[in-house]
Amino acid sequence: MVETMKLKASQLRDMTDDELMQKTNTLKKELFDLRHQSKMGRVDKPHRIRGARKEIARIETVLTERRGRQKQ
């Protein structure tokens, strides 16, 4: 299990699209594993589920902002 640290939006904006997509994929895999563990009743840190969801949302927001700027 990968322990992820919370990144601020400003830090995410400094990353490239490829880095953000890679980070999103990693977080989605971690979220899947955490949900599976949760269903089995043996998740060590249940707060990480919420944290992973929020981190994915932050990344998706930054990517959406970039796509919006490209269209203008």
N, C-alpha and C positions, 0 to 999 in steps of 0.2 A: 504494500500500500504506500502510495506516495504522499508524504506530508506536504501540503501546499501552503504557501504563505499568502496572505491577503495582499493583493497589489492595488494601489490606488489608480484611479482613472488616468491621472497624469502619467503614471509609469506605463500604463497600457498603451496610451497614445504614442509613446516613444518607441513602441515595438512595431515591427513590420507586420503586414497582413499574414504572412506565412507563419511567423512566430505566434501570432494570436490564434490562428487556426490550429496549430499544433498544441497550444496550451488548452484550447477548448476541447480538442479530442482527448487529451490526457484527463481533463477534469470530468468529461462525460464517462470515460471508462471507470474512473474512481467512483463517480456517483452511482454507476451501475453496480459496482462491487459493494458499495455501502448499502444500497437498497437491498441487495441480495442478503447481505449479512443481517440487515434489520429484520427481514422476513424470517430468517432462521433464528432470530432472537439472540444473536451474539455479536452485535456491533459494540466496539469498545468506546467509541466517541460519537454518539449520535448527533452532536452539534455540527459535525463535519458535513453531514448531509445538507443542512441548510447553508452552510458556508460555501460548499461546492456549487449549489444552485445559484447563489448570489454572485459568485465569481464568474460563472458562465454568463449570467445576465450582464455583468459589467463589460465583459469582452464583446458580447453580441451588440451592446449599445455602442461601443467604440467603432465596431465594424459598420454598423448602420449609419453612424455619423459620417464616416468616410465615404460610404456609397452615396449618401445624400449630397455631399460636397462635389463628388465627381459628376453628378447629373446636372449641376448648375452651371 
